[in-house]
Amino acid sequence: MAKVVAFNGSPRKDGNTSILIGHIFEELENEGIATELVQVGKKKIRPCTACMKCFENKDGHCVFDDDIVNGCIDKMVEADGIILGSPVYFLDVTPEMKALIDRAGFVSMANGGLYQRRAGMAVTAVRRSGASRTIDTMLHFLLVGGMVVPGFPVIGVGREIGDVNRDEEGIGRARDAGKNMAWLIKATEKARKS
């Protein structure tokens, strides 16, 4: 069974970013695709030190194994689709999301592109400004990793938990993202079988 894993960089486990991801998941699940949400925000994740050990070891993991990053990398490798979600924090992704992106991205490059040809999507919840920069940071990870982004990234507007539910356009984009990811994953599966 195909699977999509999402990484929620928000420290608010059930906040607006999670709500947007949930709308994507609903559409994926309607198409028979399994989903998993990994809470990254509020976890202690060490930043990349550019030690380059991943290029020496080439074992598909970061040399630092005292946080959740290697487990996240394993989930990315096993998934057919990857969603990155982060609220806007000082006009960009949360520090936990940035640390995950840096380390998982380096490991992927060191091992020949671990996430190539997967469906990818970026999701952000914003109060006022910084959405473009936040989406851009996550899209760089997806695109540099050789993933395919099927449609416009998801931006939802809201500050307090649940506010994003009043953003009809944002919810619509999340639902479209789920449908587009499902279509791409199924098309890719079909192509592999032929």
PyMOL CGO cylinders between C-alpha atoms (Angstrom):
from pymol import cmd
from pymol.cgo import CYLINDER

trace = [
    CYLINDER, 0.00, 0.00, 0.00, 1.27, 3.46, -0.90, 0.3, 1, 1, 1, 1, 1, 1,
    CYLINDER, 1.27, 3.46, -0.90, 2.09, 5.76, 2.00, 0.3, 1, 1, 1, 1, 1, 1,
    CYLINDER, 2.09, 5.76, 2.00, 2.64, 9.47, 2.61, 0.3, 1, 1, 1, 1, 1, 1,
    CYLINDER, 2.64, 9.47, 2.61, 4.49, 10.71, 5.69, 0.3, 1, 1, 1, 1, 1, 1,
    CYLINDER, 4.49, 10.71, 5.69, 4.15, 14.28, 6.94, 0.3, 1, 1, 1, 1, 1, 1,
    CYLINDER, 4.15, 14.28, 6.94, 6.53, 16.10, 9.26, 0.3, 1, 1, 1, 1, 1, 1,
    CYLINDER, 6.53, 16.10, 9.26, 4.88, 18.77, 11.39, 0.3, 1, 1, 1, 1, 1, 1,
    CYLINDER, 4.88, 18.77, 11.39, 7.40, 21.42, 12.42, 0.3, 1, 1, 1, 1, 1, 1,
    CYLINDER, 7.40, 21.42, 12.42, 4.93, 23.28, 14.61, 0.3, 1, 1, 1, 1, 1, 1,
    CYLINDER, 4.93, 23.28, 14.61, 5.41, 23.17, 18.38, 0.3, 1, 1, 1, 1, 1, 1,
    CYLINDER, 5.41, 23.17, 18.38, 1.60, 23.12, 18.58, 0.3, 1, 1, 1, 1, 1, 1,
    CYLINDER, 1.60, 23.12, 18.58, 0.85, 19.47, 17.93, 0.3, 1, 1, 1, 1, 1, 1,
    CYLINDER, 0.85, 19.47, 17.93, -2.78, 20.06, 17.00, 0.3, 1, 1, 1, 1, 1, 1,
    CYLINDER, -2.78, 20.06, 17.00, -2.38, 23.60, 15.65, 0.3, 1, 1, 1, 1, 1, 1,
    CYLINDER, -2.38, 23.60, 15.65, -3.12, 25.15, 12.27, 0.3, 1, 1, 1, 1, 1, 1,
    CYLINDER, -3.12, 25.15, 12.27, -0.27, 23.40, 10.44, 0.3, 1, 1, 1, 1, 1, 1,
    CYLINDER, -0.27, 23.40, 10.44, -1.53, 20.04, 11.66, 0.3, 1, 1, 1, 1, 1, 1,
    CYLINDER, -1.53, 20.04, 11.66, -5.08, 20.94, 10.65, 0.3, 1, 1, 1, 1, 1, 1,
    CYLINDER, -5.08, 20.94, 10.65, -3.94, 21.72, 7.09, 0.3, 1, 1, 1, 1, 1, 1,
    CYLINDER, -3.94, 21.72, 7.09, -1.99, 18.45, 6.92, 0.3, 1, 1, 1, 1, 1, 1,
    CYLINDER, -1.99, 18.45, 6.92, -5.11, 16.66, 8.16, 0.3, 1, 1, 1, 1, 1, 1,
    CYLINDER, -5.11, 16.66, 8.16, -7.11, 17.97, 5.19, 0.3, 1, 1, 1, 1, 1, 1,
    CYLINDER, -7.11, 17.97, 5.19, -4.44, 16.64, 2.82, 0.3, 1, 1, 1, 1, 1, 1,
    CYLINDER, -4.44, 16.64, 2.82, -4.47, 13.30, 4.64, 0.3, 1, 1, 1, 1, 1, 1,
    CYLINDER, -4.47, 13.30, 4.64, -8.24, 13.04, 4.31, 0.3, 1, 1, 1, 1, 1, 1,
    CYLINDER, -8.24, 13.04, 4.31, -8.01, 13.21, 0.52, 0.3, 1, 1, 1, 1, 1, 1,
    CYLINDER, -8.01, 13.21, 0.52, -5.10, 10.75, 0.43, 0.3, 1, 1, 1, 1, 1, 1,
    CYLINDER, -5.10, 10.75, 0.43, -6.94, 8.29, 2.65, 0.3, 1, 1, 1, 1, 1, 1,
    CYLINDER, -6.94, 8.29, 2.65, -10.04, 8.61, 0.45, 0.3, 1, 1, 1, 1, 1, 1,
    CYLINDER, -10.04, 8.61, 0.45, -7.82, 7.32, -2.36, 0.3, 1, 1, 1, 1, 1, 1,
    CYLINDER, -7.82, 7.32, -2.36, -6.56, 4.36, -0.31, 0.3, 1, 1, 1, 1, 1, 1,
    CYLINDER, -6.56, 4.36, -0.31, -3.17, 5.85, 0.54, 0.3, 1, 1, 1, 1, 1, 1,
    CYLINDER, -3.17, 5.85, 0.54, -1.88, 5.33, 4.08, 0.3, 1, 1, 1, 1, 1, 1,
    CYLINDER, -1.88, 5.33, 4.08, -0.71, 8.37, 6.04, 0.3, 1, 1, 1, 1, 1, 1,
    CYLINDER, -0.71, 8.37, 6.04, 1.53, 9.04, 9.02, 0.3, 1, 1, 1, 1, 1, 1,
    CYLINDER, 1.53, 9.04, 9.02, 2.15, 12.27, 10.91, 0.3, 1, 1, 1, 1, 1, 1,
    CYLINDER, 2.15, 12.27, 10.91, 5.50, 12.77, 12.63, 0.3, 1, 1, 1, 1, 1, 1,
    CYLINDER, 5.50, 12.77, 12.63, 5.63, 15.55, 15.20, 0.3, 1, 1, 1, 1, 1, 1,
    CYLINDER, 5.63, 15.55, 15.20, 8.94, 17.39, 14.75, 0.3, 1, 1, 1, 1, 1, 1,
    CYLINDER, 8.94, 17.39, 14.75, 8.14, 20.67, 16.51, 0.3, 1, 1, 1, 1, 1, 1,
    CYLINDER, 8.14, 20.67, 16.51, 9.12, 20.80, 20.19, 0.3, 1, 1, 1, 1, 1, 1,
    CYLINDER, 9.12, 20.80, 20.19, 11.57, 17.90, 19.73, 0.3, 1, 1, 1, 1, 1, 1,
    CYLINDER, 11.57, 17.90, 19.73, 15.22, 18.46, 20.53, 0.3, 1, 1, 1, 1, 1, 1,
    CYLINDER, 15.22, 18.46, 20.53, 16.91, 18.21, 17.15, 0.3, 1, 1, 1, 1, 1, 1,
    CYLINDER, 16.91, 18.21, 17.15, 20.54, 19.12, 16.82, 0.3, 1, 1, 1, 1, 1, 1,
    CYLINDER, 20.54, 19.12, 16.82, 21.44, 21.30, 13.82, 0.3, 1, 1, 1, 1, 1, 1,
    CYLINDER, 21.44, 21.30, 13.82, 23.70, 20.13, 11.03, 0.3, 1, 1, 1, 1, 1, 1,
    CYLINDER, 23.70, 20.13, 11.03, 27.37, 20.76, 11.81, 0.3, 1, 1, 1, 1, 1, 1,
    CYLINDER, 27.37, 20.76, 11.81, 28.56, 20.23, 8.21, 0.3, 1, 1, 1, 1, 1, 1,
    CYLINDER, 28.56, 20.23, 8.21, 30.93, 17.54, 9.50, 0.3, 1, 1, 1, 1, 1, 1,
    CYLINDER, 30.93, 17.54, 9.50, 30.51, 15.71, 6.16, 0.3, 1, 1, 1, 1, 1, 1,
    CYLINDER, 30.51, 15.71, 6.16, 30.56, 12.31, 7.87, 0.3, 1, 1, 1, 1, 1, 1,
    CYLINDER, 30.56, 12.31, 7.87, 27.45, 11.35, 5.89, 0.3, 1, 1, 1, 1, 1, 1,
    CYLINDER, 27.45, 11.35, 5.89, 29.55, 11.66, 2.70, 0.3, 1, 1, 1, 1, 1, 1,
    CYLINDER, 29.55, 11.66, 2.70, 32.27, 9.48, 4.23, 0.3, 1, 1, 1, 1, 1, 1,
    CYLINDER, 32.27, 9.48, 4.23, 29.97, 6.83, 5.71, 0.3, 1, 1, 1, 1, 1, 1,
    CYLINDER, 29.97, 6.83, 5.71, 27.34, 6.70, 2.94, 0.3, 1, 1, 1, 1, 1, 1,
    CYLINDER, 27.34, 6.70, 2.94, 25.08, 4.60, 5.17, 0.3, 1, 1, 1, 1, 1, 1,
    CYLINDER, 25.08, 4.60, 5.17, 21.86, 6.57, 4.70, 0.3, 1, 1, 1, 1, 1, 1,
    CYLINDER, 21.86, 6.57, 4.70, 22.07, 8.16, 8.14, 0.3, 1, 1, 1, 1, 1, 1,
    CYLINDER, 22.07, 8.16, 8.14, 23.45, 11.17, 9.94, 0.3, 1, 1, 1, 1, 1, 1,
    CYLINDER, 23.45, 11.17, 9.94, 26.41, 10.43, 12.20, 0.3, 1, 1, 1, 1, 1, 1,
    CYLINDER, 26.41, 10.43, 12.20, 24.49, 11.99, 15.10, 0.3, 1, 1, 1, 1, 1, 1,
    CYLINDER, 24.49, 11.99, 15.10, 22.03, 9.42, 16.36, 0.3, 1, 1, 1, 1, 1, 1,
    CYLINDER, 22.03, 9.42, 16.36, 20.76, 11.05, 19.55, 0.3, 1, 1, 1, 1, 1, 1,
    CYLINDER, 20.76, 11.05, 19.55, 17.52, 12.56, 18.20, 0.3, 1, 1, 1, 1, 1, 1,
    CYLINDER, 17.52, 12.56, 18.20, 14.70, 11.73, 15.78, 0.3, 1, 1, 1, 1, 1, 1,
    CYLINDER, 14.70, 11.73, 15.78, 16.40, 12.70, 12.50, 0.3, 1, 1, 1, 1, 1, 1,
    CYLINDER, 16.40, 12.70, 12.50, 17.61, 9.23, 11.43, 0.3, 1, 1, 1, 1, 1, 1,
    CYLINDER, 17.61, 9.23, 11.43, 14.17, 7.81, 12.14, 0.3, 1, 1, 1, 1, 1, 1,
    CYLINDER, 14.17, 7.81, 12.14, 12.68, 10.59, 10.00, 0.3, 1, 1, 1, 1, 1, 1,
    CYLINDER, 12.68, 10.59, 10.00, 15.12, 9.81, 7.20, 0.3, 1, 1, 1, 1, 1, 1,
    CYLINDER, 15.12, 9.81, 7.20, 14.09, 6.14, 7.31, 0.3, 1, 1, 1, 1, 1, 1,
    CYLINDER, 14.09, 6.14, 7.31, 10.43, 7.14, 7.07, 0.3, 1, 1, 1, 1, 1, 1,
    CYLINDER, 10.43, 7.14, 7.07, 11.18, 9.41, 4.08, 0.3, 1, 1, 1, 1, 1, 1,
    CYLINDER, 11.18, 9.41, 4.08, 13.03, 6.62, 2.29, 0.3, 1, 1, 1, 1, 1, 1,
    CYLINDER, 13.03, 6.62, 2.29, 10.12, 4.20, 2.82, 0.3, 1, 1, 1, 1, 1, 1,
    CYLINDER, 10.12, 4.20, 2.82, 7.38, 6.68, 1.81, 0.3, 1, 1, 1, 1, 1, 1,
    CYLINDER, 7.38, 6.68, 1.81, 5.87, 7.33, -1.60, 0.3, 1, 1, 1, 1, 1, 1,
    CYLINDER, 5.87, 7.33, -1.60, 5.17, 10.94, -0.65, 0.3, 1, 1, 1, 1, 1, 1,
    CYLINDER, 5.17, 10.94, -0.65, 6.61, 13.46, 1.79, 0.3, 1, 1, 1, 1, 1, 1,
    CYLINDER, 6.61, 13.46, 1.79, 4.87, 16.50, 3.28, 0.3, 1, 1, 1, 1, 1, 1,
    CYLINDER, 4.87, 16.50, 3.28, 6.78, 19.17, 5.16, 0.3, 1, 1, 1, 1, 1, 1,
    CYLINDER, 6.78, 19.17, 5.16, 4.71, 21.50, 7.31, 0.3, 1, 1, 1, 1, 1, 1,
    CYLINDER, 4.71, 21.50, 7.31, 5.78, 24.50, 9.36, 0.3, 1, 1, 1, 1, 1, 1,
    CYLINDER, 5.78, 24.50, 9.36, 4.16, 27.62, 10.69, 0.3, 1, 1, 1, 1, 1, 1,
    CYLINDER, 4.16, 27.62, 10.69, 5.92, 30.88, 9.95, 0.3, 1, 1, 1, 1, 1, 1,
    CYLINDER, 5.92, 30.88, 9.95, 8.47, 31.67, 12.66, 0.3, 1, 1, 1, 1, 1, 1,
    CYLINDER, 8.47, 31.67, 12.66, 10.24, 34.99, 12.20, 0.3, 1, 1, 1, 1, 1, 1,
    CYLINDER, 10.24, 34.99, 12.20, 9.54, 34.86, 8.46, 0.3, 1, 1, 1, 1, 1, 1,
    CYLINDER, 9.54, 34.86, 8.46, 10.74, 31.26, 7.93, 0.3, 1, 1, 1, 1, 1, 1,
    CYLINDER, 10.74, 31.26, 7.93, 10.38, 27.65, 9.11, 0.3, 1, 1, 1, 1, 1, 1,
    CYLINDER, 10.38, 27.65, 9.11, 10.71, 26.63, 12.74, 0.3, 1, 1, 1, 1, 1, 1,
    CYLINDER, 10.71, 26.63, 12.74, 14.24, 25.76, 13.96, 0.3, 1, 1, 1, 1, 1, 1,
    CYLINDER, 14.24, 25.76, 13.96, 13.28, 22.09, 14.26, 0.3, 1, 1, 1, 1, 1, 1,
    CYLINDER, 13.28, 22.09, 14.26, 12.12, 21.96, 10.64, 0.3, 1, 1, 1, 1, 1, 1,
    CYLINDER, 12.12, 21.96, 10.64, 15.28, 23.70, 9.46, 0.3, 1, 1, 1, 1, 1, 1,
    CYLINDER, 15.28, 23.70, 9.46, 17.48, 21.22, 11.35, 0.3, 1, 1, 1, 1, 1, 1,
    CYLINDER, 17.48, 21.22, 11.35, 15.54, 18.30, 9.85, 0.3, 1, 1, 1, 1, 1, 1,
    CYLINDER, 15.54, 18.30, 9.85, 15.80, 19.76, 6.34, 0.3, 1, 1, 1, 1, 1, 1,
    CYLINDER, 15.80, 19.76, 6.34, 19.54, 20.39, 6.62, 0.3, 1, 1, 1, 1, 1, 1,
    CYLINDER, 19.54, 20.39, 6.62, 20.48, 17.01, 8.01, 0.3, 1, 1, 1, 1, 1, 1,
    CYLINDER, 20.48, 17.01, 8.01, 18.06, 14.89, 5.95, 0.3, 1, 1, 1, 1, 1, 1,
    CYLINDER, 18.06, 14.89, 5.95, 19.04, 16.84, 2.83, 0.3, 1, 1, 1, 1, 1, 1,
    CYLINDER, 19.04, 16.84, 2.83, 22.76, 16.31, 3.35, 0.3, 1, 1, 1, 1, 1, 1,
    CYLINDER, 22.76, 16.31, 3.35, 22.25, 12.59, 3.99, 0.3, 1, 1, 1, 1, 1, 1,
    CYLINDER, 22.25, 12.59, 3.99, 20.18, 12.29, 0.82, 0.3, 1, 1, 1, 1, 1, 1,
    CYLINDER, 20.18, 12.29, 0.82, 22.83, 13.99, -1.31, 0.3, 1, 1, 1, 1, 1, 1,
    CYLINDER, 22.83, 13.99, -1.31, 25.59, 11.91, 0.28, 0.3, 1, 1, 1, 1, 1, 1,
    CYLINDER, 25.59, 11.91, 0.28, 23.76, 8.74, -0.70, 0.3, 1, 1, 1, 1, 1, 1,
    CYLINDER, 23.76, 8.74, -0.70, 22.83, 9.49, -4.30, 0.3, 1, 1, 1, 1, 1, 1,
    CYLINDER, 22.83, 9.49, -4.30, 19.42, 11.10, -3.75, 0.3, 1, 1, 1, 1, 1, 1,
    CYLINDER, 19.42, 11.10, -3.75, 17.39, 9.02, -1.31, 0.3, 1, 1, 1, 1, 1, 1,
    CYLINDER, 17.39, 9.02, -1.31, 14.03, 10.74, -1.95, 0.3, 1, 1, 1, 1, 1, 1,
    CYLINDER, 14.03, 10.74, -1.95, 14.03, 11.04, -5.74, 0.3, 1, 1, 1, 1, 1, 1,
    CYLINDER, 14.03, 11.04, -5.74, 10.78, 10.76, -7.65, 0.3, 1, 1, 1, 1, 1, 1,
    CYLINDER, 10.78, 10.76, -7.65, 8.55, 10.89, -4.60, 0.3, 1, 1, 1, 1, 1, 1,
    CYLINDER, 8.55, 10.89, -4.60, 5.55, 13.18, -4.40, 0.3, 1, 1, 1, 1, 1, 1,
    CYLINDER, 5.55, 13.18, -4.40, 6.34, 16.17, -2.20, 0.3, 1, 1, 1, 1, 1, 1,
    CYLINDER, 6.34, 16.17, -2.20, 4.29, 19.00, -0.71, 0.3, 1, 1, 1, 1, 1, 1,
    CYLINDER, 4.29, 19.00, -0.71, 5.00, 22.03, 1.47, 0.3, 1, 1, 1, 1, 1, 1,
    CYLINDER, 5.00, 22.03, 1.47, 2.45, 23.40, 3.96, 0.3, 1, 1, 1, 1, 1, 1,
    CYLINDER, 2.45, 23.40, 3.96, 2.50, 26.53, 6.09, 0.3, 1, 1, 1, 1, 1, 1,
    CYLINDER, 2.50, 26.53, 6.09, 0.18, 28.35, 8.46, 0.3, 1, 1, 1, 1, 1, 1,
    CYLINDER, 0.18, 28.35, 8.46, 0.74, 32.10, 8.64, 0.3, 1, 1, 1, 1, 1, 1,
    CYLINDER, 0.74, 32.10, 8.64, -0.69, 34.97, 10.63, 0.3, 1, 1, 1, 1, 1, 1,
    CYLINDER, -0.69, 34.97, 10.63, 0.37, 37.79, 8.32, 0.3, 1, 1, 1, 1, 1, 1,
    CYLINDER, 0.37, 37.79, 8.32, 3.72, 37.63, 6.49, 0.3, 1, 1, 1, 1, 1, 1,
    CYLINDER, 3.72, 37.63, 6.49, 6.54, 35.22, 5.75, 0.3, 1, 1, 1, 1, 1, 1,
    CYLINDER, 6.54, 35.22, 5.75, 4.54, 32.49, 4.02, 0.3, 1, 1, 1, 1, 1, 1,
    CYLINDER, 4.54, 32.49, 4.02, 6.46, 32.71, 0.73, 0.3, 1, 1, 1, 1, 1, 1,
    CYLINDER, 6.46, 32.71, 0.73, 9.83, 32.44, 2.43, 0.3, 1, 1, 1, 1, 1, 1,
    CYLINDER, 9.83, 32.44, 2.43, 8.67, 29.53, 4.61, 0.3, 1, 1, 1, 1, 1, 1,
    CYLINDER, 8.67, 29.53, 4.61, 7.23, 27.63, 1.64, 0.3, 1, 1, 1, 1, 1, 1,
    CYLINDER, 7.23, 27.63, 1.64, 10.39, 28.39, -0.36, 0.3, 1, 1, 1, 1, 1, 1,
    CYLINDER, 10.39, 28.39, -0.36, 12.63, 26.87, 2.32, 0.3, 1, 1, 1, 1, 1, 1,
    CYLINDER, 12.63, 26.87, 2.32, 10.64, 23.63, 2.32, 0.3, 1, 1, 1, 1, 1, 1,
    CYLINDER, 10.64, 23.63, 2.32, 10.32, 23.54, -1.49, 0.3, 1, 1, 1, 1, 1, 1,
    CYLINDER, 10.32, 23.54, -1.49, 14.10, 23.80, -1.81, 0.3, 1, 1, 1, 1, 1, 1,
    CYLINDER, 14.10, 23.80, -1.81, 14.44, 20.59, 0.21, 0.3, 1, 1, 1, 1, 1, 1,
    CYLINDER, 14.44, 20.59, 0.21, 11.83, 18.81, -1.91, 0.3, 1, 1, 1, 1, 1, 1,
    CYLINDER, 11.83, 18.81, -1.91, 13.15, 19.97, -5.28, 0.3, 1, 1, 1, 1, 1, 1,
    CYLINDER, 13.15, 19.97, -5.28, 16.85, 19.56, -4.53, 0.3, 1, 1, 1, 1, 1, 1,
    CYLINDER, 16.85, 19.56, -4.53, 15.96, 16.04, -3.40, 0.3, 1, 1, 1, 1, 1, 1,
    CYLINDER, 15.96, 16.04, -3.40, 14.51, 15.26, -6.83, 0.3, 1, 1, 1, 1, 1, 1,
    CYLINDER, 14.51, 15.26, -6.83, 10.91, 15.10, -5.65, 0.3, 1, 1, 1, 1, 1, 1,
    CYLINDER, 10.91, 15.10, -5.65, 7.88, 16.13, -7.69, 0.3, 1, 1, 1, 1, 1, 1,
    CYLINDER, 7.88, 16.13, -7.69, 5.57, 18.80, -6.29, 0.3, 1, 1, 1, 1, 1, 1,
    CYLINDER, 5.57, 18.80, -6.29, 2.14, 18.28, -7.91, 0.3, 1, 1, 1, 1, 1, 1,
    CYLINDER, 2.14, 18.28, -7.91, 0.59, 21.70, -7.68, 0.3, 1, 1, 1, 1, 1, 1,
    CYLINDER, 0.59, 21.70, -7.68, 0.64, 24.84, -5.61, 0.3, 1, 1, 1, 1, 1, 1,
    CYLINDER, 0.64, 24.84, -5.61, 1.94, 24.54, -2.03, 0.3, 1, 1, 1, 1, 1, 1,
    CYLINDER, 1.94, 24.54, -2.03, -0.54, 24.95, 0.81, 0.3, 1, 1, 1, 1, 1, 1,
    CYLINDER, -0.54, 24.95, 0.81, -0.78, 28.26, 2.66, 0.3, 1, 1, 1, 1, 1, 1,
    CYLINDER, -0.78, 28.26, 2.66, -3.40, 28.68, 5.37, 0.3, 1, 1, 1, 1, 1, 1,
    CYLINDER, -3.40, 28.68, 5.37, -4.08, 31.89, 7.29, 0.3, 1, 1, 1, 1, 1, 1,
    CYLINDER, -4.08, 31.89, 7.29, -4.69, 31.80, 11.03, 0.3, 1, 1, 1, 1, 1, 1,
    CYLINDER, -4.69, 31.80, 11.03, -3.01, 32.48, 14.33, 0.3, 1, 1, 1, 1, 1, 1,
    CYLINDER, -3.01, 32.48, 14.33, -5.00, 30.83, 17.12, 0.3, 1, 1, 1, 1, 1, 1,
    CYLINDER, -5.00, 30.83, 17.12, -5.55, 27.07, 16.95, 0.3, 1, 1, 1, 1, 1, 1,
    CYLINDER, -5.55, 27.07, 16.95, -8.41, 26.39, 14.55, 0.3, 1, 1, 1, 1, 1, 1,
    CYLINDER, -8.41, 26.39, 14.55, -8.36, 29.82, 12.88, 0.3, 1, 1, 1, 1, 1, 1,
    CYLINDER, -8.36, 29.82, 12.88, -7.18, 28.22, 9.65, 0.3, 1, 1, 1, 1, 1, 1,
    CYLINDER, -7.18, 28.22, 9.65, -10.53, 26.41, 9.33, 0.3, 1, 1, 1, 1, 1, 1,
    CYLINDER, -10.53, 26.41, 9.33, -12.08, 29.78, 8.41, 0.3, 1, 1, 1, 1, 1, 1,
    CYLINDER, -12.08, 29.78, 8.41, -9.65, 30.15, 5.48, 0.3, 1, 1, 1, 1, 1, 1,
    CYLINDER, -9.65, 30.15, 5.48, -11.72, 28.50, 2.75, 0.3, 1, 1, 1, 1, 1, 1,
    CYLINDER, -11.72, 28.50, 2.75, -9.07, 29.01, 0.08, 0.3, 1, 1, 1, 1, 1, 1,
    CYLINDER, -9.07, 29.01, 0.08, -6.35, 27.50, 2.28, 0.3, 1, 1, 1, 1, 1, 1,
    CYLINDER, -6.35, 27.50, 2.28, -8.50, 24.46, 3.09, 0.3, 1, 1, 1, 1, 1, 1,
    CYLINDER, -8.50, 24.46, 3.09, -9.32, 24.12, -0.62, 0.3, 1, 1, 1, 1, 1, 1,
    CYLINDER, -9.32, 24.12, -0.62, -5.62, 24.18, -1.47, 0.3, 1, 1, 1, 1, 1, 1,
    CYLINDER, -5.62, 24.18, -1.47, -4.95, 21.49, 1.13, 0.3, 1, 1, 1, 1, 1, 1,
    CYLINDER, -4.95, 21.49, 1.13, -7.66, 19.28, -0.35, 0.3, 1, 1, 1, 1, 1, 1,
    CYLINDER, -7.66, 19.28, -0.35, -6.32, 19.87, -3.87, 0.3, 1, 1, 1, 1, 1, 1,
    CYLINDER, -6.32, 19.87, -3.87, -2.83, 19.00, -2.66, 0.3, 1, 1, 1, 1, 1, 1,
    CYLINDER, -2.83, 19.00, -2.66, -4.10, 15.68, -1.32, 0.3, 1, 1, 1, 1, 1, 1,
    CYLINDER, -4.10, 15.68, -1.32, -5.89, 14.87, -4.57, 0.3, 1, 1, 1, 1, 1, 1,
    CYLINDER, -5.89, 14.87, -4.57, -2.86, 15.85, -6.65, 0.3, 1, 1, 1, 1, 1, 1,
    CYLINDER, -2.86, 15.85, -6.65, -0.48, 13.81, -4.50, 0.3, 1, 1, 1, 1, 1, 1,
    CYLINDER, -0.48, 13.81, -4.50, -2.78, 10.78, -4.73, 0.3, 1, 1, 1, 1, 1, 1,
    CYLINDER, -2.78, 10.78, -4.73, -2.97, 11.11, -8.52, 0.3, 1, 1, 1, 1, 1, 1,
    CYLINDER, -2.97, 11.11, -8.52, 0.81, 11.38, -8.85, 0.3, 1, 1, 1, 1, 1, 1,
    CYLINDER, 0.81, 11.38, -8.85, 1.50, 8.45, -6.54, 0.3, 1, 1, 1, 1, 1, 1,
    CYLINDER, 1.50, 8.45, -6.54, -0.98, 6.24, -8.39, 0.3, 1, 1, 1, 1, 1, 1,
    CYLINDER, -0.98, 6.24, -8.39, 0.39, 7.30, -11.79, 0.3, 1, 1, 1, 1, 1, 1,
    CYLINDER, 0.39, 7.30, -11.79, 3.91, 6.54, -10.61, 0.3, 1, 1, 1, 1, 1, 1,
    CYLINDER, 3.91, 6.54, -10.61, 2.87, 3.10, -9.31, 0.3, 1, 1, 1, 1, 1, 1,
    CYLINDER, 2.87, 3.10, -9.31, 1.16, 2.35, -12.61, 0.3, 1, 1, 1, 1, 1, 1,
    CYLINDER, 1.16, 2.35, -12.61, 4.27, 3.41, -14.57, 0.3, 1, 1, 1, 1, 1, 1,
    CYLINDER, 4.27, 3.41, -14.57, 6.50, 1.17, -12.43, 0.3, 1, 1, 1, 1, 1, 1,
    CYLINDER, 6.50, 1.17, -12.43, 4.29, -1.84, -13.12, 0.3, 1, 1, 1, 1, 1, 1,
    CYLINDER, 4.29, -1.84, -13.12, 4.26, -1.37, -16.90, 0.3, 1, 1, 1, 1, 1, 1,
]
cmd.load_cgo(trace, "trace")
